[in-house]
Amino acid sequence: AVVSTQSTGEKGGSVFVICHQAVLRCIVGYLLDIPVEEIPYIKIPLHTVIKIVPTAYGCEREDIKFGISSAITHRDKQSVESIEKRLIDAGINKVEESRKDKSERVIPSLEELSI
């Protein structure tokens, strides 16, 4: 990501950041004032320079692609229904039941351990 610092009054012109996609999502989310709940779903394509330029009322993002084909690593935000369906497919019948099981006493008594 290239972050221009010219309009912020700092010396220099730009900051070049190379990092993992997840870290870049956090930086871009912060600079573009994206709600925390949406940060994991920000599209950060591979082989792309993301240019962030400060404006009078925030920042603007520009993607500069290198033209190299690569896998798409983005995942859309899932609905509650799709998550529950995946849990059912995995053998967990109800989300509430699995939560109840975890909230109950987990540590066995000495009698149960046969000590």
C-alpha positions in Angstrom: 0.0 0.0 0.0 1.2 3.5 -0.7 -0.1 6.1 1.7 0.4 9.7 0.7 1.2 12.0 3.6 1.3 15.3 1.7 -2.0 16.7 2.8 -1.4 15.7 6.5 1.4 18.2 6.8 4.1 15.6 7.5 7.4 15.9 5.7 8.0 13.5 2.9 5.5 12.4 0.3 4.6 8.8 0.6 4.9 5.7 2.8 5.2 2.3 1.1 3.9 -0.6 3.2 4.5 -4.3 2.4 2.6 -6.7 4.6 0.2 -9.6 4.9 -3.3 -9.2 3.5 -4.9 -9.3 6.9 -2.6 -6.6 8.2 -3.3 -4.5 5.1 -7.1 -4.9 5.7 -6.6 -3.4 9.1 -4.6 -0.5 7.7 -6.9 0.2 4.8 -10.0 -0.1 7.1 -8.5 2.4 9.5 -7.5 4.9 6.8 -10.9 4.6 5.0 -12.9 4.7 8.3 -14.5 1.3 7.6 -16.5 -0.2 10.5 -14.5 -2.8 12.5 -17.1 -5.6 11.6 -16.4 -5.1 7.9 -12.6 -5.1 8.0 -12.2 -8.9 7.5 -14.1 -8.6 4.3 -12.2 -5.7 2.6 -11.0 -6.8 -0.8 -7.2 -6.9 -0.9 -6.2 -8.4 -4.2 -2.8 -10.0 -4.8 -0.2 -8.4 -7.0 -1.7 -5.0 -6.5 -0.5 -1.7 -5.2 -3.2 0.0 -3.1 -2.8 3.7 -3.1 -4.4 5.7 -0.3 -4.6 9.4 -0.8 -5.8 11.8 2.0 -8.6 14.2 0.9 -10.3 17.0 2.7 -12.8 14.6 4.3 -11.0 11.3 4.6 -9.0 9.2 2.1 -9.5 7.7 -1.3 -8.3 4.3 -2.5 -6.9 3.5 -5.9 -5.9 -0.1 -6.9 -2.9 -0.4 -9.3 -2.8 -3.9 -10.7 0.4 -5.5 -12.0 -1.5 -7.7 -14.5 -0.2 -11.0 -13.0 -2.9 -13.7 -12.8 -3.4 -15.1 -9.3 -5.9 -16.8 -7.1 -8.7 -14.8 -5.6 -8.3 -15.0 -1.9 -11.3 -12.8 -0.9 -14.2 -14.3 1.1 -17.6 -12.6 1.3 -19.3 -12.1 4.6 -21.5 -15.1 5.4 -25.0 -14.9 6.6 -26.1 -16.5 9.9 -28.2 -19.0 7.9 -25.2 -20.2 5.8 -23.2 -20.6 9.0 -25.9 -22.6 10.7 -26.3 -24.8 7.6 -22.6 -25.6 7.7 -22.8 -26.5 11.3 -25.8 -28.8 10.7 -23.8 -30.4 7.8 -20.9 -30.9 10.2 -23.2 -32.8 12.6 -24.1 -30.1 15.0 -27.9 -29.9 15.1 -28.5 -26.7 16.8 -26.1 -23.8 17.5 -27.9 -23.2 20.9 -27.3 -26.8 22.0 -23.6 -26.6 21.3 -23.4 -23.4 23.3 -25.3 -24.9 26.2 -22.9 -27.9 26.3 -19.9 -25.5 26.5 -21.5 -23.4 29.3 -22.1 -26.5 31.5 -19.5 -27.8 34.0 -16.6 -29.2 32.0 -14.3 -30.3 34.8 -15.2 -33.8 36.1 -15.5 -34.5 39.8 -13.0 -36.7 41.6 -15.6 -39.5 41.7 -15.9 -39.3 37.9 -12.2 -39.6 37.5 -12.1 -42.7 39.7 -9.3 -41.3 41.9 
